[in-house]
Amino acid sequence: MTDTDAPSYLIVIERAEDGGYGAWAPDLPGCVALGDTIEDAEHQMREAIAFHLEGLRDQGEPVPAPTAVAAVMMTIPAA
């Protein structure tokens, strides 16, 4: 499988109360990662997704197809 054939999963990265970052994938419930920086959280999430998908395959479970296609950061002015 090439990178162009590989599924693309949307991840959400949120700032944690401790100053680090948490990441999760809407299409992969329970697949989460933590990092000290946004880049670290993204890197950890790539590894978490690979591990998660490998576990699903090993258990004979279906691998969910990606459904989330975009995320948008919106700035809403205070009222």
Summary of the structure (lengths in Angstrom):
residues: 79
radius of gyration: 14.4
end to end distance: 49.4
largest distance: 51.3
contacts: 169
relative contact order: 0.20
helix: 27%
strand: 15%
